Amino acid sequence: MLLTIGSLLGGLGLFLLAIRMITDGLRLAAGSALREMLGVWTRTPARGIAAGVLITAIVQSSSAVTAATIGFVNSGLLSLTHALGVVYGANIGTTAIGWLVAAVGFKVKLELFALPIIGAGVIMRLVGGTRRTGAIGEALAGFGLFFLGIQVLKDAFEGLATGIQFHDLAADGFMSTLLFVSIGFVMTLLMQASGAAIAITLTAANSGVIPLAAAASMVIGANIGTTSTAALAVIGATSNAKRVAMAHIFFNALTGAVALLLLPVLLWGVAVTSRVLALEDSPAVALALFHTVFNLLGVALMWPLTPHLAVFLARRFRSEEEVAARPKYLDKTIVVSPELAIEALALEVARMGQMARATAHAALNADLVSTDRLQKERHIVFQLANEIGNFTAHLERGSLPSSTVEILPSSLRTARYYTALSDLAVDVGTETLRLSRRLPERLAEQHATFIAKTKDLLSKADPKRDGYTAEAMELDLDELQQRYQALKAAYLEAGATGQFPIPDMAEHLEYISRTRRMAEQSAKGARYLHHLMGVGQAPAETHTN
């Protein structure tokens, strides 16, 4: 018995090693082609399913396909609805391992060609190195180990069948079904490879260790167990990663529940289909067909629900960035009231301006600046600008009084100034920390004063602030322009006299120029927002962009 258990563990180890080598080898051999296939073939949900099936069958890893899908969703190249199609297809693609075991694993003496395949694969791996040839060799050696593992497991299960009466455990009705579902789930959870769990199940059933119904229950459990990887991926992941992972969990859980409830019917249908298609009458073939059928059934059930599931998931797992990028005051229901719509528009633009100024302020603080954070805040401002533009366009399509029509361009112009401010803030922020450490001592005080005045102007450029007037803002901007010209002259003089290296001087001149432009964009945005809020006339341009 101990020898049998040892053989069982050895066969399991071969399986896990083989699947790892097959997945890594094929993924490296394919290179960027898989990502390109995923990007090109997923223009519709139906094509997404086809891509998910094919790519998962090739690389034998639904996790790798899911990870690539998440990357496309994060980059905006793939919508959540189309990504769900890839998830469905990836689940169907995992059935390929069962068909491989059923088609090859029990018909020939595997050891006759498994060892030569391993040898050829290892030689290719050693000769090819990290090139595509080496990756193909690794995958080939993995297939050899896979077949060898099947042979070891088959021999171990034949010895185990005489020592443990699994058929007695399978005779307790629904509770025994749940037991075998749990076994399949735990196997996948521990091994983090549903392919290995399914291959072991098929081998055990074909060896007569467990009856067909119990093995089918284990296949259901293994299919549900693949969600453990997705559940672990949710921890600390992006919002889109969480949505795709939850779609994976929801699909597998629903598919497993339906398969469990319809287990006798599905097994009967599999038997009929096997006879009609003249398939081999073996437990392995029946289980491979069963695995495929209930995944196809799951896709058929989920297909009409996909748009609703996408909407549901889009409303969940919202990040702080996504929440901030959602309009707080804009609502299409208020379009019927132009006065309320303009007021809401002014409030939203003011909120956008506050974010843009905060981003600019942070960009000038060496102890606070974070490029990643600045880019996220810029994205929020850009998203709000897009929403403001859409709302304004929707408002313009209605019947508006002339006073409202005249004021609408101010919203778009103000949004443009604030997006420009955010863009400049990212550029300035990336240089703030590095350049502040290279300032010549004699220029440091003058530079610091210029930065302090810029921060002060950013704080004042808020029409909602007490005491704000367009005239006062114009005076502050004129003073900053004078300080900029004086600092620029000081840098040029230091460079000309050799006190400051010319490359460093050029970088600092560009830095203070962008800083000055931030102040200008903020001041212009404030003046037009002031007009949008219904105070005074539209301002005239006094400074260049």
C-alpha positions in Angstrom: 0.0 0.0 0.0 2.8 2.4 0.9 4.4 1.7 -2.5 1.1 2.4 -4.2 0.7 5.7 -2.4 4.3 6.6 -3.3 3.6 5.9 -6.9 0.5 8.0 -6.7 2.4 10.9 -5.3 5.1 10.5 -7.9 2.6 10.4 -10.7 1.0 13.6 -9.3 4.4 15.3 -9.2 5.0 14.4 -12.8 1.6 15.8 -13.7 2.2 19.1 -12.0 5.7 19.5 -13.4 4.5 18.6 -16.9 1.7 21.1 -16.9 4.0 23.8 -15.7 6.6 23.0 -18.4 3.9 22.8 -21.1 2.3 26.1 -20.1 5.6 28.0 -19.7 7.1 26.5 -22.9 4.2 27.2 -25.2 3.7 30.7 -23.7 7.4 31.6 -24.4 7.3 30.0 -27.8 4.2 32.0 -28.8 5.7 35.2 -27.4 3.6 38.3 -28.1 1.5 36.4 -30.7 -1.0 35.3 -28.0 -1.6 38.8 -26.9 -1.9 39.9 -30.5 -4.4 37.1 -31.2 -6.3 38.1 -28.1 -6.4 41.8 -29.2 -7.5 41.1 -32.8 -9.9 38.2 -32.2 -12.0 39.8 -29.5 -13.9 42.5 -31.4 -17.2 40.8 -30.6 -18.2 38.6 -27.6 -18.7 35.6 -29.9 -15.1 36.0 -31.3 -14.0 36.5 -27.7 -15.3 33.0 -26.8 -13.5 31.5 -29.8 -10.3 33.3 -28.9 -10.6 32.1 -25.3 -11.1 28.5 -26.4 -8.2 28.4 -28.9 -5.6 30.2 -26.8 -6.4 28.3 -23.6 -6.2 25.0 -25.5 -2.8 26.1 -26.9 -1.1 27.3 -23.6 -3.1 25.0 -21.3 -3.5 27.8 -18.8 -6.8 29.6 -18.3 -5.0 31.8 -15.7 -2.5 33.1 -18.3 -5.4 33.9 -20.7 -7.3 35.6 -17.9 -4.2 37.7 -16.9 -3.8 38.8 -20.5 -7.5 39.7 -20.7 -7.2 41.8 -17.6 -4.3 43.7 -19.2 -6.4 44.5 -22.3 -9.3 45.7 -20.2 -7.1 47.9 -18.1 -5.6 49.5 -21.2 -9.0 50.1 -22.7 -8.4 47.9 -25.7 -11.1 45.4 -24.6 -14.5 46.1 -23.1 -15.7 44.2 -20.1 -18.5 42.6 -22.2 -16.0 41.3 -24.7 -13.7 40.2 -21.8 -16.5 38.0 -20.4 -16.6 36.2 -23.7 -12.9 35.4 -23.4 -13.5 34.1 -19.8 -16.3 31.8 -21.1 -14.1 30.5 -23.9 -11.1 29.9 -21.5 -13.3 27.6 -19.5 -14.2 25.6 -22.6 -10.5 25.6 -23.5 -9.6 23.8 -20.3 -11.5 20.7 -21.5 -8.7 20.1 -24.0 -6.6 18.3 -21.4 -9.3 15.8 -20.7 -9.6 15.0 -24.4 -5.8 14.6 -24.6 -5.9 12.1 -21.8 -8.9 10.2 -23.2 -7.5 10.1 -26.8 -3.9 9.1 -26.0 -3.5 8.2 -22.4 -5.1 4.7 -22.3 -4.6 3.3 -25.8 -0.9 2.8 -26.2 2.1 1.9 -24.0 3.0 5.5 -23.1 6.4 4.6 -21.8 7.4 3.6 -25.4 7.3 7.1 -26.7 7.1 9.3 -23.5 10.8 8.9 -22.7 12.0 9.6 -26.3 9.8 12.8 -26.3 11.3 13.9 -23.0 14.8 13.3 -24.4 14.2 15.2 -27.6 12.6 18.0 -25.7 15.5 18.3 -23.3 18.0 18.4 -26.1 16.0 21.2 -27.8 15.9 23.1 -24.5 19.6 22.8 -24.0 20.5 23.7 -27.6 17.9 26.4 -28.0 18.5 28.2 -24.7 16.1 31.0 -24.2 15.1 31.2 -27.9 11.8 29.9 -29.3 13.5 26.5 -30.1 14.3 26.1 -26.4 10.8 27.0 -25.4 9.3 24.5 -27.8 11.7 21.9 -26.4 10.5 22.6 -22.8 6.9 22.2 -23.9 7.8 18.9 -25.7 9.5 17.6 -22.6 6.5 18.6 -20.6 4.2 16.5 -22.9 6.5 13.5 -22.4 6.4 13.9 -18.6 2.6 14.3 -18.9 2.2 10.9 -20.7 4.7 9.3 -18.3 2.7 10.7 -15.4 -0.5 9.1 -16.8 1.2 5.7 -17.0 2.5 6.0 -13.4 -0.9 7.1 -12.1 -2.7 4.3 -14.0 -0.4 1.7 -12.4 -0.9 3.2 -9.0 -4.7 3.4 -9.3 -4.9 -0.2 -10.4 -3.1 -1.2 -7.2 -5.2 1.2 -5.1 -8.4 -0.2 -6.4 -7.9 -3.5 -4.6 -7.2 -1.8 -1.2 -9.8 1.0 -0.9 -13.5 0.5 -1.8 -14.4 3.9 -3.3 -17.5 2.4 -4.8 -18.9 2.1 -1.2 -18.4 5.9 -0.7 -20.3 6.6 -4.0 -23.4 4.7 -2.8 -24.7 7.3 -0.3 -26.8 9.4 -2.7 -26.5 13.2 -2.8 -24.1 13.4 0.2 -21.6 11.2 -1.6 -22.0 13.5 -4.7 -21.1 16.5 -2.6 -18.2 14.6 -1.1 -16.7 13.9 -4.6 -17.3 17.5 -5.7 -15.4 18.6 -2.6 -12.5 16.2 -3.4 -12.3 17.7 -6.9 -12.4 21.2 -5.6 -9.7 20.6 -2.9 -7.4 18.9 -5.4 -7.5 21.9 -7.7 -7.2 24.3 -4.8 -4.1 22.5 -3.5 -2.4 21.9 -6.9 -3.6 25.2 -8.5 -4.0 23.2 -11.8 -7.4 22.0 -12.8 -5.9 20.1 -15.7 -3.9 17.9 -13.3 -7.0 17.3 -11.2 -9.1 16.4 -14.2 -6.4 14.1 -15.6 -6.1 12.3 -12.3 -9.9 11.9 -12.1 -10.0 10.5 -15.6 -7.2 8.1 -14.8 -8.9 6.9 -11.6 -12.2 6.4 -13.4 -10.6 4.5 -16.3 -8.8 2.2 -13.8 -12.1 1.4 -12.1 -11.2 3.0 -8.8 -14.2 5.3 -8.8 -17.6 5.0 -10.6 -18.5 7.3 -13.5 -21.0 9.4 -11.5 -18.5 10.0 -8.7 -15.8 11.0 -11.3 -18.2 13.4 -13.0 -18.8 15.0 -9.6 -15.0 15.4 -9.1 -14.8 17.0 -12.6 -17.5 19.5 -11.5 -15.5 20.2 -8.3 -12.3 20.7 -10.2 -14.0 23.1 -12.6 -15.3 25.1 -9.7 -11.8 24.9 -8.1 -10.3 26.9 -10.9 -11.9 29.9 -9.4 -9.5 29.8 -6.4 -6.9 31.3 -8.6 -9.3 34.1 -9.6 -10.3 34.6 -5.9 -6.6 35.0 -4.9 -6.1 37.4 -7.8 -8.8 39.7 -6.3 -6.6 40.6 -3.3 -4.9 43.9 -4.0 -5.8 43.8 -7.7 -7.1 46.6 -9.9 -10.8 47.2 -10.3 -10.8 45.6 -13.7 -8.9 42.6 -12.5 -11.5 42.1 -9.7 -14.4 42.4 -12.2 -12.9 39.8 -14.6 -12.0 37.5 -11.7 -15.6 37.8 -10.3 -17.0 37.0 -13.7 -14.8 33.9 -13.8 -16.0 32.9 -10.3 -19.7 33.6 -11.2 -19.5 31.6 -14.4 -17.8 28.6 -12.9 -20.1 28.6 -9.8 -23.3 28.8 -11.9 -22.0 26.2 -14.4 -21.1 23.8 -11.5 -24.4 24.3 -9.8 -26.4 23.6 -12.9 -24.2 20.5 -13.8 -24.7 19.2 -10.2 -28.5 19.6 -10.4 -28.7 18.0 -13.8 -26.0 15.4 -13.2 -28.1 12.3 -14.1 -29.6 14.0 -17.1 -26.2 15.1 -18.4 -24.7 11.6 -17.9 -27.6 10.1 -19.9 -27.1 12.8 -22.6 -23.4 12.0 -22.7 -24.1 8.3 -23.1 -26.5 9.0 -26.0 -24.1 11.4 -27.7 -21.2 8.9 -27.4 -23.3 6.3 -29.2 -24.5 8.7 -31.9 -21.0 9.9 -32.6 -19.6 6.4 -32.3 -17.1 7.4 -29.6 -15.1 4.9 -27.6 -17.0 3.4 -24.8 -14.7 4.3 -21.9 -15.1 6.3 -18.7 -12.3 8.7 -19.8 -14.1 9.6 -23.1 -17.4 9.9 -21.3 -15.9 12.3 -18.7 -14.1 14.4 -21.3 -17.4 14.8 -23.2 -19.2 15.5 -19.9 -16.7 18.3 -19.0 -17.2 19.8 -22.5 -21.0 19.6 -22.5 -21.6 21.2 -19.1 -19.2 24.1 -20.0 -21.0 24.6 -23.2 -24.3 24.5 -21.3 -22.8 27.2 -19.0 -22.0 29.4 -21.9 -25.5 29.0 -23.3 -27.0 30.0 -20.0 -24.7 33.0 -19.5 -24.8 34.3 -23.0 -28.1 36.2 -22.7 -27.1 37.5 -19.2 -23.7 38.8 -20.3 -24.7 42.5 -20.9 -26.5 42.6 -17.5 -23.5 40.9 -15.8 -21.1 43.5 -17.4 -23.3 46.3 -16.1 -23.5 44.8 -12.7 -19.7 44.2 -12.4 -19.0 47.7 -13.8 -20.9 49.1 -10.8 -18.8 47.1 -8.3 -15.2 47.2 -7.2 -14.9 50.9 -8.1 -11.5 52.3 -7.2 -11.0 55.7 -5.6 -10.0 57.0 -9.0 -13.1 55.7 -10.7 -15.4 57.2 -8.0 -13.6 60.6 -8.3 -13.9 60.5 -12.1 -17.7 60.1 -12.0 -19.6 63.4 -12.3 -21.0 64.5 -8.9 -23.5 67.1 -10.1 -24.3 66.3 -13.8 -27.5 64.4 -14.4 -29.4 64.1 -17.7 -32.7 64.5 -15.9 -31.9 68.2 -15.2 -31.3 69.0 -18.9 -35.0 70.0 -19.1 -34.2 73.0 -16.8 -31.5 75.1 -18.4 -31.0 77.2 -15.2 -30.4 74.1 -13.1 -28.2 72.5 -15.8 -25.9 75.5 -16.0 -25.7 75.6 -12.2 -24.8 71.9 -12.1 -22.3 72.4 -15.0 -20.6 75.2 -13.1 -20.3 73.1 -9.9 -18.8 70.2 -11.9 -16.3 72.4 -13.7 -15.4 74.0 -10.3 -14.8 70.5 -8.9 -12.7 69.6 -11.8 -10.7 72.8 -11.3 -10.1 72.1 -7.7 -8.7 68.7 -8.6 -6.4 70.2 -11.3 -5.1 72.8 -9.0 -4.4 70.2 -6.3 -2.5 68.2 -8.8 -0.4 71.2 -9.8 0.2 72.1 -6.1 1.4 68.6 -5.4 3.7 68.7 -8.5 5.6 71.6 -6.9 6.2 69.9 -3.6 9.3 67.7 -3.6 8.2 65.9 -0.5 4.7 65.1 -1.8 5.3 64.5 -5.5 4.5 61.0 -6.9 4.4 60.5 -10.6 2.0 57.6 -10.4 -0.4 59.7 -8.3 -0.1 62.7 -10.6 -0.9 60.5 -13.6 -4.0 59.1 -11.9 -5.2 62.6 -11.0 -4.7 63.7 -14.5 -6.7 60.8 -15.7 -9.5 61.8 -13.4 -9.5 65.4 -14.7 -9.5 64.1 -18.3 -12.5 61.8 -17.5 -14.4 64.7 -16.0 -13.6 66.9 -19.0 -15.0 64.2 -21.3 -18.2 64.0 -19.1 -18.6 67.8 -19.1 -18.2 67.9 -22.9 -20.9 65.2 -23.3 -23.2 67.0 -21.0 -22.7 70.3 -22.7 -23.3 68.7 -26.1 -26.5 67.1 -24.8 -27.6 70.4 -23.4 -27.0 72.2 -26.7 -29.4 69.8 -28.5 -32.3 71.2 -26.6 -34.2 74.4 -26.8 -32.2 76.9 -24.8 -32.6 80.7 -24.1 -30.0 82.8 -25.8 -28.3 83.7 -22.5 -27.6 80.0 -21.8 -26.3 79.4 -25.3 -23.8 82.2 -24.9 -22.5 80.9 -21.6 -22.0 77.2 -22.7 -18.7 77.8 -24.5 -17.2 78.9 -21.2 -17.6 75.4 -19.8 -15.7 73.8 -22.6 -13.0 76.5 -22.6 -12.6 76.2 -18.8 -12.4 72.4 -19.0 -9.7 72.8 -21.7 -7.6 75.0 -19.4 -7.9 72.6 -16.5 -6.9 69.6 -18.6 -3.9 71.6 -19.9 -3.1 72.4 -16.2 -3.1 68.7 -15.3 -0.9 67.8 -18.3 1.6 70.4 -17.3 1.5 69.2 -13.6 2.6 65.7 -14.6 5.5 67.1 -16.6 6.5 69.5 -13.8 6.1 66.8 -11.1 8.5 64.4 -12.8 11.2 67.0 -12.7 10.6 68.7 -9.3 12.5 66.3 -7.1 15.4 65.8 -9.5 16.0 69.4 -10.3 15.5 70.8 -6.8 18.7 68.9 -5.8 20.8 70.5 -8.5 20.0 74.1 -7.9 23.0 76.4 -7.5 23.0 78.0 -4.0 22.9 81.6 -5.3 19.8 80.9 -7.3 18.0 78.7 -4.8 16.4 81.5 -2.9 15.1 83.2 -6.0 13.8 79.9 -7.4 12.1 79.1 -4.1 10.3 82.5 -4.1 9.1 81.9 -7.6 7.7 78.5 -6.7 6.1 79.9 -3.5 4.4 82.6 -5.5 3.1 80.1 -8.0 1.6 78.0 -5.2 0.0 81.1 -3.8 -1.6 81.9 -7.2 -2.8 78.4 -7.6 -4.6 78.7 -4.2 -6.1 82.0 -5.1 -7.3 80.9 -8.6 -10.6 79.7 -7.2 -13.7 81.9 -8.0 -15.5 80.3 -5.0 -12.9 81.7 -2.7 -13.9 84.7 -0.6 -12.4 87.9 -2.0 -11.8 86.5 -5.5 -11.9 89.1 -8.3 -10.7 88.8 -11.9 -8.8 92.1 -11.4 -6.9 90.8 -8.4 -6.1 87.6 -10.2 -4.7 89.6 -13.2 -2.4 91.5 -10.9 -1.1 88.4 -9.2 -0.4 86.8 -12.6 1.4 90.0 -13.8 3.6 89.9 -10.7 4.4 86.2 -11.3 5.3 87.0 -14.9 7.8 89.6 -13.7 9.4 87.1 -11.3 9.6 84.5 -14.0 11.4 87.0 -16.3 13.8 87.9 -13.5 14.5 84.2 -12.7 14.9 83.4 -16.4 17.5 86.2 -16.7 19.4 85.0 -13.7 19.6 81.5 -15.1 20.8 82.7 -18.5 23.4 84.9 -16.8 24.6 82.0 -14.6 24.9 79.8 -17.7 26.7 82.5 -19.8 29.3 83.1 -17.0 30.0 79.4 -16.5 28.5 79.3 -13.0 25.8 76.9 -14.1 26.3 74.0 -16.7 24.4 74.8 -19.9 22.5 71.5 -20.0 21.3 72.1 -16.4 20.4 75.7 -17.2 18.3 74.5 -20.2 16.4 72.0 -18.0 15.7 74.6 -15.3 14.5 77.1 -17.9 12.1 74.5 -19.3 10.9 73.7 -15.7 10.1 77.3 -14.7 8.5 77.9 -18.1 6.1 75.0 -17.5 5.5 76.2 -13.9 4.6 79.7 -15.2 2.3 78.1 -17.8 0.6 76.1 -15.0 -0.2 79.4 -13.2 -1.5 80.9 -16.5 -3.8 78.0 -17.2 -5.1 78.0 -13.6 -5.8 81.8 -13.8 -7.5 81.5 -17.2 -9.6 78.6 -15.9 -10.6 80.7 -12.9 -11.7 83.7 -15.0 -13.9 81.6 -17.3 -15.3 79.6 -14.5 -16.2 83.0 -12.9 -18.1 83.8 -16.0 -19.8 80.4 -16.1 -21.0 80.9 -12.5 -22.9 83.9 -13.8 -20.6 86.7 -12.6 -19.5 89.3 -15.1 -18.8 89.1 -18.8 -16.7 86.5 -20.7 -13.0 87.6 -20.1 -10.7 88.7 -22.9 -7.4 86.8 -23.5 -4.4 88.7 -22.0 -1.7 86.0 -21.9 -0.7 83.4 -24.4 -1.0 79.6 -23.8 
